[in-house]
Amino acid sequence: MAKKRVAYFYHHDIGNYYYGPGHPMKPHRLKMTHNLLLTYGLYKKMDVYRQHWASREEMTQFHSQEYVDFLQKVSPDNVRKELNEVTSKFNVGESTDCPVFDGLFDYCSAYTGATLDGARMLNHNLKDICINWAGGLHHAKKNEASGFCYVNDIVLGILELLKHHSRVLYIDIDIHHGDGVEEAFYVTDRVMTCSFHKHGDFFPGTGDIKHIGRGAGKYFSVNVPLDEGMDDESFAYIFKPVIQNIMQRFDPGAIVLQCGADSLTGDRLGCFNLTLKGHAQCVKFVKSFGVPLLVLGGGGYTIKNVARLWTFETSVLVGEEIANQIPYNDYYEQFKQNKYMLHLSPTDQANKNTREMLDRTLNHVLQNLSYLRGAPSVQVQEVPPDYPSNTDGDINDARDVDMSGAQADKSGALSSARQHPGEYYEGPKDQDK
């Protein structure tokens, strides 16, 4: 099997944003992940890019102008004096799980820009797989923030992919239901959303197996509700037949895979018992179909384990085996608790997902999928142009783009990303610190 052409997006500033003291979402996990995957030498197996910064205009392809304007204006300095009255309207502020912090809009712009760049590379067949661990913020809605998510880069990435693909499949293995993405595409048959998540008394409280879409989108929303203690064997038992059936019936032209790490064992906010191998077997299975693939991050609140997982899944995506012994890196002591080993052992937590329950859920989902009558198609039409980026010149300059031998299209669609050798790391010192 030929090696996949893989792009990886990272900007050295992304790990410096800070939600505030005590907040479980820590972008610093991205710097730890980046440092670890580079010490393993995985950068040699893929092309590293610094993304463009998504513009207000790009964000409003999904989000309302009023909401994006608010995100662009709000800051810790003015939130109480000038914008206090509208914070509740957009579910942002001290009383929510979406606080206002320094550089909020830039943070959204950075992770969204990488997702859009990845989608555009796939659209123009410049890469087979694109990775943006900073993305995957699946709870944000059209007009409000939710669940630590402000801009829904996933929805924007899917909209970009729909310019070139009749059908796009979204798969979510975060422990939380991907409600923002499902809601955005609930009435269309061009996007199928499939979420495997903890259901019941658990945020965001959506994702019942009975929620299957509406109108033209009926049966194109697939929800697989699960219970506490989900282990590797049980997850594979239900994940593989559902995805296999979807691939056969829906036949997507591209896939977006959200790899939230909060479904790992020992996560601060999670209650599943998956190991790195159990989580990554989903990534490997989706990759095996050979469909253009956009891989995104998501949740994950025990940050040393987030770094472990996304490093290991990067190795799976580039097709390289890596050692269990973690090499020395800037965060080496963070991995001491597990004896500096990459892989995690499951706990003795009880698995409440009985085989009878899994069979019942699986049969229900497959029954719904059986109602699909052939893959939907769209009439041939002119492909919409890629949205022009409005970013700093040196990153947005097409002359600086290195597509590893591939040529960017004349529209400048890919001029927003540049291969970035400055992110490479081979010694004990991180040159970005």
ZINORSUL-V474455 format. One record per residue. N is the residue number from 1. OMEGA is omega in degrees with one decimal (none if undefined). NEAR is the number of other C-alpha atoms within 12 Angstrom. D_FIRST is the distance of its C-alpha to the first C-alpha in Angstrom with 1 decimal. Layout:
n:N omega:OMEGA near:NEAR d_first:D_FIRST
n:N omega:OMEGA near:NEAR d_first:D_FIRST
This chain:
n:1 omega:-178.1 near:7 d_first:0.0
n:2 omega:177.6 near:9 d_first:3.8
n:3 omega:178.7 near:18 d_first:6.5
n:4 omega:173.7 near:28 d_first:8.9
n:5 omega:-171.9 near:30 d_first:12.3
n:6 omega:173.6 near:38 d_first:14.7
n:7 omega:-179.9 near:47 d_first:18.5
n:8 omega:-177.0 near:49 d_first:21.0
n:9 omega:178.3 near:48 d_first:24.6
n:10 omega:172.4 near:48 d_first:27.6
n:11 omega:-172.6 near:40 d_first:31.3
n:12 omega:179.0 near:32 d_first:33.5
n:13 omega:-168.5 near:26 d_first:36.3
n:14 omega:-178.9 near:38 d_first:34.4
n:15 omega:-176.6 near:29 d_first:35.2
n:16 omega:179.1 near:25 d_first:38.9
n:17 omega:-169.4 near:29 d_first:39.9
n:18 omega:-178.5 near:26 d_first:42.1
n:19 omega:-179.7 near:30 d_first:42.9
n:20 omega:-177.2 near:23 d_first:46.0
n:21 omega:177.4 near:12 d_first:47.4
n:22 omega:-178.8 near:11 d_first:46.4
n:23 omega:-176.3 near:21 d_first:43.7
n:24 omega:179.4 near:26 d_first:40.6
n:25 omega:-175.9 near:33 d_first:38.2
n:26 omega:177.6 near:30 d_first:37.6
n:27 omega:177.5 near:41 d_first:35.4
n:28 omega:178.1 near:30 d_first:35.8
n:29 omega:-179.9 near:37 d_first:32.8
n:30 omega:176.1 near:42 d_first:30.6
n:31 omega:177.1 near:36 d_first:32.0
n:32 omega:178.7 near:40 d_first:31.4
n:33 omega:-178.6 near:42 d_first:27.8
n:34 omega:-179.6 near:46 d_first:27.3
n:35 omega:-177.0 near:41 d_first:29.1
n:36 omega:-178.0 near:44 d_first:27.2
n:37 omega:176.6 near:46 d_first:23.6
n:38 omega:177.7 near:41 d_first:24.9
n:39 omega:173.8 near:31 d_first:26.5
n:40 omega:179.2 near:33 d_first:23.2
n:41 omega:-176.5 near:29 d_first:21.9
n:42 omega:179.3 near:35 d_first:19.2
n:43 omega:-179.6 near:35 d_first:20.6
n:44 omega:-175.9 near:25 d_first:19.1
n:45 omega:-179.5 near:25 d_first:15.5
n:46 omega:177.2 near:35 d_first:16.7
n:47 omega:-176.4 near:36 d_first:19.5
n:48 omega:-178.1 near:38 d_first:22.7
n:49 omega:168.0 near:40 d_first:25.1
n:50 omega:-173.6 near:40 d_first:28.7
n:51 omega:169.1 near:46 d_first:29.2
n:52 omega:178.5 near:44 d_first:32.3
n:53 omega:-177.0 near:39 d_first:35.1
n:54 omega:-178.0 near:40 d_first:35.2
n:55 omega:174.5 near:35 d_first:38.6
n:56 omega:-178.5 near:33 d_first:41.1
n:57 omega:178.3 near:24 d_first:40.4
n:58 omega:-179.5 near:35 d_first:36.7
n:59 omega:-178.1 near:44 d_first:37.7
n:60 omega:169.5 near:29 d_first:40.2
n:61 omega:173.2 near:26 d_first:37.6
n:62 omega:-175.6 near:33 d_first:37.7
n:63 omega:179.3 near:32 d_first:40.4
n:64 omega:-180.0 near:24 d_first:44.1
n:65 omega:-179.1 near:20 d_first:45.8
n:66 omega:-179.4 near:21 d_first:48.4
n:67 omega:180.0 near:31 d_first:46.0
n:68 omega:175.8 near:35 d_first:44.0
n:69 omega:178.2 near:22 d_first:47.3
n:70 omega:179.5 near:35 d_first:48.4
n:71 omega:-178.4 near:44 d_first:45.2
n:72 omega:-175.8 near:31 d_first:45.9
n:73 omega:-168.9 near:25 d_first:49.5
n:74 omega:177.5 near:31 d_first:49.7
n:75 omega:177.0 near:25 d_first:50.0
n:76 omega:-178.2 near:25 d_first:51.7
n:77 omega:-174.1 near:15 d_first:54.7
n:78 omega:-172.4 near:21 d_first:55.4
n:79 omega:-178.7 near:25 d_first:54.0
n:80 omega:-174.6 near:18 d_first:57.3
n:81 omega:-170.6 near:13 d_first:59.7
n:82 omega:-169.7 near:15 d_first:58.2
n:83 omega:-176.0 near:24 d_first:55.4
n:84 omega:-176.0 near:23 d_first:56.4
n:85 omega:-175.6 near:17 d_first:57.4
n:86 omega:-178.5 near:24 d_first:54.0
n:87 omega:-179.9 near:31 d_first:51.8
n:88 omega:178.8 near:25 d_first:52.2
n:89 omega:-177.4 near:19 d_first:51.4
n:90 omega:178.1 near:35 d_first:47.9
n:91 omega:179.7 near:31 d_first:47.6
n:92 omega:176.0 near:38 d_first:47.5
n:93 omega:-173.7 near:34 d_first:49.9
n:94 omega:-176.6 near:20 d_first:51.3
n:95 omega:-178.1 near:14 d_first:51.8
n:96 omega:174.9 near:22 d_first:48.2
n:97 omega:178.7 near:28 d_first:44.9
n:98 omega:-175.5 near:31 d_first:44.0
n:99 omega:171.7 near:35 d_first:46.3
n:100 omega:179.2 near:40 d_first:47.2
n:101 omega:-179.1 near:32 d_first:46.1
n:102 omega:176.9 near:23 d_first:46.2
n:103 omega:-176.1 near:25 d_first:43.6
n:104 omega:-176.9 near:35 d_first:42.5
n:105 omega:179.0 near:33 d_first:41.8
n:106 omega:177.0 near:31 d_first:39.9
n:107 omega:177.9 near:37 d_first:37.7
n:108 omega:-179.6 near:39 d_first:36.9
n:109 omega:-177.5 near:40 d_first:36.3
n:110 omega:-176.6 near:41 d_first:33.9
n:111 omega:178.4 near:49 d_first:31.5
n:112 omega:179.0 near:49 d_first:31.8
n:113 omega:179.8 near:50 d_first:31.2
n:114 omega:177.9 near:48 d_first:27.8
n:115 omega:178.5 near:56 d_first:26.7
n:116 omega:178.2 near:51 d_first:28.0
n:117 omega:178.0 near:53 d_first:26.3
n:118 omega:178.6 near:54 d_first:22.9
n:119 omega:-179.2 near:50 d_first:23.6
n:120 omega:176.2 near:49 d_first:24.6
n:121 omega:177.4 near:46 d_first:21.6
n:122 omega:-179.8 near:38 d_first:19.4
n:123 omega:-177.1 near:40 d_first:22.1
n:124 omega:174.9 near:30 d_first:21.9
n:125 omega:177.6 near:30 d_first:18.1
n:126 omega:177.8 near:30 d_first:18.3
n:127 omega:175.5 near:36 d_first:15.9
n:128 omega:-178.5 near:36 d_first:13.3
n:129 omega:175.5 near:45 d_first:14.9
n:130 omega:-174.9 near:47 d_first:18.6
n:131 omega:173.3 near:51 d_first:20.4
n:132 omega:-178.3 near:49 d_first:24.2
n:133 omega:178.2 near:50 d_first:25.5
n:134 omega:-176.9 near:53 d_first:29.0
n:135 omega:177.9 near:49 d_first:28.6
n:136 omega:-177.2 near:49 d_first:28.6
n:137 omega:-162.3 near:45 d_first:32.4
n:138 omega:-177.0 near:50 d_first:32.6
n:139 omega:-175.1 near:42 d_first:36.3
n:140 omega:-179.2 near:43 d_first:37.9
n:141 omega:-177.8 near:36 d_first:39.7
n:142 omega:-172.4 near:34 d_first:40.9
n:143 omega:179.3 near:32 d_first:44.3
n:144 omega:173.9 near:34 d_first:44.0
n:145 omega:178.5 near:36 d_first:42.2
n:146 omega:172.0 near:30 d_first:41.2
n:147 omega:179.2 near:35 d_first:39.7
n:148 omega:-174.6 near:40 d_first:39.3
n:149 omega:-176.6 near:44 d_first:37.6
n:150 omega:176.6 near:46 d_first:39.3
n:151 omega:-177.6 near:53 d_first:37.0
n:152 omega:-179.1 near:50 d_first:34.3
n:153 omega:-179.6 near:52 d_first:31.4
n:154 omega:179.2 near:57 d_first:29.1
n:155 omega:-179.9 near:46 d_first:31.4
n:156 omega:177.2 near:45 d_first:31.6
n:157 omega:178.3 near:53 d_first:27.8
n:158 omega:177.0 near:50 d_first:27.5
n:159 omega:177.4 near:39 d_first:30.3
n:160 omega:179.9 near:40 d_first:28.5
n:161 omega:-179.7 near:41 d_first:25.3
n:162 omega:176.3 near:35 d_first:27.7
n:163 omega:-176.6 near:29 d_first:28.8
n:164 omega:-176.1 near:31 d_first:25.6
n:165 omega:-179.9 near:34 d_first:24.3
n:166 omega:-175.4 near:31 d_first:26.5
n:167 omega:177.7 near:36 d_first:25.3
n:168 omega:177.6 near:44 d_first:24.1
n:169 omega:174.9 near:48 d_first:23.4
n:170 omega:179.1 near:49 d_first:24.8
n:171 omega:-174.4 near:48 d_first:24.0
n:172 omega:178.4 near:51 d_first:26.4
n:173 omega:167.3 near:49 d_first:26.2
n:174 omega:179.9 near:45 d_first:29.2
n:175 omega:179.3 near:48 d_first:32.1
n:176 omega:178.6 near:45 d_first:34.2
n:177 omega:178.4 near:46 d_first:34.0
n:178 omega:-170.5 near:52 d_first:32.5
n:179 omega:-177.4 near:41 d_first:35.8
n:180 omega:179.8 near:39 d_first:35.9
n:181 omega:178.7 near:44 d_first:32.7
n:182 omega:-178.6 near:44 d_first:33.8
n:183 omega:-177.5 near:31 d_first:37.2
n:184 omega:-174.4 near:36 d_first:36.0
n:185 omega:-172.2 near:40 d_first:34.1
n:186 omega:-175.1 near:31 d_first:36.2
n:187 omega:177.9 near:23 d_first:37.6
n:188 omega:176.7 near:30 d_first:34.7
n:189 omega:179.4 near:35 d_first:32.1
n:190 omega:176.9 near:37 d_first:29.7
n:191 omega:172.2 near:46 d_first:28.6
n:192 omega:176.5 near:49 d_first:27.9
n:193 omega:-179.4 near:51 d_first:28.5
n:194 omega:-175.2 near:46 d_first:27.6
n:195 omega:174.7 near:45 d_first:29.1
n:196 omega:-168.4 near:47 d_first:29.1
n:197 omega:171.7 near:45 d_first:32.3
n:198 omega:-178.8 near:39 d_first:35.5
n:199 omega:-179.3 near:30 d_first:38.1
n:200 omega:-179.5 near:19 d_first:41.9
n:201 omega:-171.5 near:17 d_first:44.1
n:202 omega:-179.0 near:22 d_first:41.4
n:203 omega:-0.8 near:23 d_first:40.7
n:204 omega:176.9 near:24 d_first:40.4
n:205 omega:179.7 near:19 d_first:41.8
n:206 omega:175.8 near:28 d_first:39.7
n:207 omega:174.9 near:37 d_first:36.8
n:208 omega:-179.3 near:31 d_first:38.6
n:209 omega:179.8 near:31 d_first:36.7
n:210 omega:179.7 near:21 d_first:39.3
n:211 omega:-169.0 near:29 d_first:38.3
n:212 omega:-176.2 near:36 d_first:36.1
n:213 omega:-176.5 near:31 d_first:36.9
n:214 omega:178.8 near:20 d_first:39.8
n:215 omega:178.1 near:14 d_first:40.6
n:216 omega:-178.4 near:19 d_first:37.6
n:217 omega:-179.8 near:25 d_first:35.5
n:218 omega:-176.4 near:27 d_first:36.7
n:219 omega:179.5 near:39 d_first:33.9
n:220 omega:168.4 near:42 d_first:31.5
n:221 omega:-176.4 near:46 d_first:32.3
n:222 omega:178.7 near:48 d_first:30.9
n:223 omega:-179.9 near:44 d_first:32.4
n:224 omega:-178.3 near:46 d_first:31.6
n:225 omega:-176.6 near:41 d_first:34.6
n:226 omega:-177.9 near:42 d_first:34.3
n:227 omega:-176.9 near:32 d_first:36.8
n:228 omega:172.9 near:30 d_first:37.3
n:229 omega:-179.6 near:32 d_first:35.5
n:230 omega:-179.3 near:44 d_first:32.2
n:231 omega:-174.3 near:36 d_first:30.0
n:232 omega:-176.1 near:31 d_first:26.3
n:233 omega:-178.6 near:25 d_first:26.6
n:234 omega:-178.8 near:30 d_first:28.7
n:235 omega:178.1 near:43 d_first:26.5
n:236 omega:-177.3 near:30 d_first:23.4
n:237 omega:-177.6 near:26 d_first:25.7
n:238 omega:-176.6 near:37 d_first:26.6
n:239 omega:-172.3 near:43 d_first:23.8
n:240 omega:178.9 near:28 d_first:21.0
n:241 omega:177.7 near:26 d_first:23.1
n:242 omega:-178.4 near:38 d_first:24.6
n:243 omega:177.4 near:43 d_first:21.4
n:244 omega:-179.3 near:24 d_first:19.9
n:245 omega:178.5 near:26 d_first:23.2
n:246 omega:-178.8 near:39 d_first:23.4
n:247 omega:-179.7 near:32 d_first:20.0
n:248 omega:-173.6 near:20 d_first:21.2
n:249 omega:-174.6 near:25 d_first:24.7
n:250 omega:176.7 near:37 d_first:24.4
n:251 omega:-176.8 near:30 d_first:21.1
n:252 omega:175.1 near:39 d_first:21.0
n:253 omega:178.7 near:34 d_first:19.9
n:254 omega:-179.9 near:45 d_first:19.4
n:255 omega:170.4 near:47 d_first:19.7
n:256 omega:-176.7 near:52 d_first:21.9
n:257 omega:177.8 near:51 d_first:21.6
n:258 omega:-171.9 near:53 d_first:24.6
n:259 omega:179.2 near:50 d_first:24.2
n:260 omega:-175.1 near:50 d_first:27.9
n:261 omega:179.9 near:51 d_first:28.4
n:262 omega:173.3 near:42 d_first:31.8
n:263 omega:176.4 near:48 d_first:30.3
n:264 omega:172.1 near:47 d_first:29.8
n:265 omega:175.5 near:39 d_first:32.3
n:266 omega:179.6 near:30 d_first:35.4
n:267 omega:-176.5 near:31 d_first:35.1
n:268 omega:-178.0 near:24 d_first:38.5
n:269 omega:-175.1 near:28 d_first:38.5
n:270 omega:179.3 near:31 d_first:36.2
n:271 omega:173.8 near:35 d_first:36.8
n:272 omega:-175.3 near:42 d_first:33.4
n:273 omega:-179.3 near:37 d_first:32.2
n:274 omega:171.4 near:42 d_first:28.4
n:275 omega:176.3 near:36 d_first:26.9
n:276 omega:-177.6 near:40 d_first:24.1
n:277 omega:179.3 near:33 d_first:21.7
n:278 omega:177.6 near:35 d_first:23.1
n:279 omega:-175.3 near:45 d_first:22.9
n:280 omega:177.9 near:37 d_first:19.4
n:281 omega:174.9 near:29 d_first:18.1
n:282 omega:178.6 near:40 d_first:19.0
n:283 omega:-179.8 near:44 d_first:17.0
n:284 omega:-179.4 near:30 d_first:13.8
n:285 omega:179.3 near:28 d_first:14.6
n:286 omega:178.4 near:41 d_first:15.3
n:287 omega:-173.7 near:34 d_first:12.1
n:288 omega:-179.4 near:26 d_first:10.2
n:289 omega:175.7 near:26 d_first:11.9
n:290 omega:179.7 near:26 d_first:10.2
n:291 omega:176.6 near:30 d_first:13.9
n:292 omega:-166.6 near:39 d_first:15.4
n:293 omega:174.4 near:47 d_first:16.6
n:294 omega:-175.3 near:51 d_first:19.8
n:295 omega:-175.4 near:52 d_first:20.3
n:296 omega:177.4 near:49 d_first:23.9
n:297 omega:-178.4 near:47 d_first:26.3
n:298 omega:-179.5 near:44 d_first:29.5
n:299 omega:-178.9 near:46 d_first:31.9
n:300 omega:-166.2 near:45 d_first:32.2
n:301 omega:164.5 near:35 d_first:35.6
n:302 omega:-159.2 near:30 d_first:35.3
n:303 omega:177.7 near:33 d_first:33.9
n:304 omega:178.3 near:42 d_first:32.8
n:305 omega:172.8 near:41 d_first:30.6
n:306 omega:179.6 near:49 d_first:29.2
n:307 omega:176.9 near:44 d_first:28.2
n:308 omega:-174.4 near:46 d_first:26.6
n:309 omega:-174.7 near:49 d_first:24.6
n:310 omega:172.1 near:49 d_first:23.3
n:311 omega:179.9 near:46 d_first:22.4
n:312 omega:-179.6 near:43 d_first:20.4
n:313 omega:172.2 near:45 d_first:18.7
n:314 omega:178.9 near:45 d_first:17.9
n:315 omega:177.1 near:35 d_first:16.2
n:316 omega:-177.3 near:35 d_first:14.1
n:317 omega:178.6 near:39 d_first:13.3
n:318 omega:176.6 near:34 d_first:12.3
n:319 omega:-179.9 near:25 d_first:10.4
n:320 omega:173.8 near:23 d_first:13.4
n:321 omega:178.9 near:17 d_first:15.8
n:322 omega:-175.2 near:26 d_first:19.4
n:323 omega:176.6 near:20 d_first:22.7
n:324 omega:177.1 near:21 d_first:25.1
n:325 omega:-177.6 near:21 d_first:27.9
n:326 omega:177.5 near:32 d_first:28.3
n:327 omega:-179.9 near:28 d_first:28.9
n:328 omega:179.8 near:26 d_first:32.2
n:329 omega:-175.1 near:30 d_first:32.4
n:330 omega:-176.8 near:27 d_first:35.2
n:331 omega:-172.2 near:28 d_first:35.2
n:332 omega:-176.9 near:27 d_first:34.8
n:333 omega:176.7 near:17 d_first:38.0
n:334 omega:-176.1 near:26 d_first:36.7
n:335 omega:-175.9 near:29 d_first:34.3
n:336 omega:-173.6 near:17 d_first:37.2
n:337 omega:179.3 near:14 d_first:37.8
n:338 omega:177.1 near:19 d_first:34.7
n:339 omega:176.4 near:17 d_first:35.3
n:340 omega:177.9 near:24 d_first:32.8
n:341 omega:-179.6 near:26 d_first:29.9
n:342 omega:-170.7 near:36 d_first:27.0
n:343 omega:-178.6 near:34 d_first:26.6
n:344 omega:174.2 near:31 d_first:29.4
n:345 omega:177.5 near:22 d_first:31.1
n:346 omega:177.0 near:27 d_first:32.3
n:347 omega:177.3 near:20 d_first:36.0
n:348 omega:178.5 near:14 d_first:38.3
n:349 omega:179.2 near:18 d_first:38.6
n:350 omega:176.6 near:17 d_first:39.2
n:351 omega:-179.1 near:26 d_first:36.6
n:352 omega:178.5 near:20 d_first:38.6
n:353 omega:179.9 near:30 d_first:35.7
n:354 omega:178.6 near:22 d_first:36.8
n:355 omega:177.7 near:21 d_first:34.7
n:356 omega:179.1 near:14 d_first:37.4
n:357 omega:-180.0 near:21 d_first:37.1
n:358 omega:178.4 near:29 d_first:33.3
n:359 omega:179.4 near:23 d_first:33.6
n:360 omega:178.8 near:19 d_first:36.3
n:361 omega:-179.2 near:30 d_first:34.3
n:362 omega:-179.8 near:32 d_first:31.1
n:363 omega:179.0 near:21 d_first:33.3
n:364 omega:-179.1 near:26 d_first:35.0
n:365 omega:-179.2 near:36 d_first:31.9
n:366 omega:176.5 near:29 d_first:30.3
n:367 omega:177.4 near:21 d_first:33.7
n:368 omega:-179.4 near:28 d_first:33.8
n:369 omega:-179.5 near:33 d_first:30.4
n:370 omega:179.3 near:20 d_first:31.6
n:371 omega:177.1 near:19 d_first:34.2
n:372 omega:-178.7 near:26 d_first:31.7
n:373 omega:179.2 near:17 d_first:32.1
n:374 omega:-179.0 near:16 d_first:29.1
n:375 omega:179.2 near:27 d_first:27.2
n:376 omega:179.3 near:24 d_first:29.7
n:377 omega:177.4 near:21 d_first:29.5
n:378 omega:178.9 near:17 d_first:31.6
n:379 omega:177.8 near:9 d_first:33.5
n:380 omega:179.5 near:11 d_first:32.2
n:381 omega:179.7 near:11 d_first:33.9
n:382 omega:-179.4 near:9 d_first:33.9
n:383 omega:177.7 near:18 d_first:31.3
n:384 omega:179.7 near:19 d_first:33.3
n:385 omega:172.1 near:21 d_first:33.1
n:386 omega:-177.8 near:31 d_first:31.5
n:387 omega:-179.3 near:31 d_first:34.4
n:388 omega:178.9 near:27 d_first:35.9
n:389 omega:179.2 near:35 d_first:35.7
n:390 omega:-173.7 near:24 d_first:39.0
n:391 omega:-180.0 near:24 d_first:38.3
n:392 omega:-171.2 near:17 d_first:39.4
n:393 omega:-172.2 near:18 d_first:39.1
n:394 omega:178.3 near:20 d_first:37.1
n:395 omega:-174.9 near:28 d_first:34.1
n:396 omega:-175.7 near:29 d_first:34.6
n:397 omega:-177.3 near:23 d_first:35.1
n:398 omega:-178.6 near:27 d_first:32.5
n:399 omega:-178.9 near:20 d_first:33.3
n:400 omega:-175.4 near:23 d_first:31.9
n:401 omega:173.5 near:32 d_first:28.5
n:402 omega:-178.4 near:26 d_first:25.6
n:403 omega:177.3 near:30 d_first:22.5
n:404 omega:176.1 near:20 d_first:20.7
n:405 omega:178.9 near:12 d_first:21.3
n:406 omega:-179.5 near:15 d_first:21.2
n:407 omega:174.1 near:22 d_first:24.7
n:408 omega:-179.2 near:29 d_first:26.3
n:409 omega:-173.1 near:21 d_first:28.0
n:410 omega:-178.4 near:13 d_first:31.8
n:411 omega:-177.4 near:18 d_first:32.9
n:412 omega:-175.2 near:26 d_first:32.0
n:413 omega:-174.8 near:33 d_first:29.8
n:414 omega:-178.3 near:45 d_first:27.7
n:415 omega:-176.6 near:39 d_first:30.6
n:416 omega:-178.1 near:45 d_first:31.0
n:417 omega:178.9 near:46 d_first:28.2
n:418 omega:176.0 near:37 d_first:28.1
n:419 omega:-164.7 near:34 d_first:25.7
n:420 omega:-178.4 near:29 d_first:27.8
n:421 omega:-179.6 near:24 d_first:27.7
n:422 omega:179.3 near:19 d_first:30.9
n:423 omega:-177.6 near:31 d_first:29.0
n:424 omega:-174.4 near:33 d_first:27.4
n:425 omega:177.2 near:28 d_first:28.9
n:426 omega:-178.0 near:24 d_first:28.9
n:427 omega:-177.4 near:17 d_first:32.5
n:428 omega:-179.7 near:18 d_first:34.7
n:429 omega:176.5 near:17 d_first:36.3
n:430 omega:-175.0 near:23 d_first:34.7
n:431 omega:177.4 near:18 d_first:35.7
n:432 omega:-174.9 near:20 d_first:36.0
n:433 omega:none near:15 d_first:38.7
